[in-house]
């Protein structure tokens, strides 16, 4: 019988996560049930401010885009990532994305 290999969840295999400044701030990056639009805007503005100070913002954002994550990752919310995926599927494939620091 072959050896059984147990795989860890994909997010535990990310080396860059150890350097993220968002550790312990889960409530800031994931919405509570029933969050209203104004509360979401305030929460995401605070999350974005944290992301803009983070040394691993790019791998975080890339990870969230690649794995279709929900919540606020790498300075983007899930709606922004959906829009980026939608635009990347357009025939002209032109992405005019602002620099990370300009997304605030």
Buried (B, 14 or more C-beta within 10 A) or exposed (E): EEEEEEEEEEEEEBEBBEEBBBEEEEEBBBBEEEEEEEEBEEBBEBBBEBBBEBEBBEBBBEBBBEEEBEBBBBBBBBEBBEEBEEBEEEEEEEEEEEEBEEBE
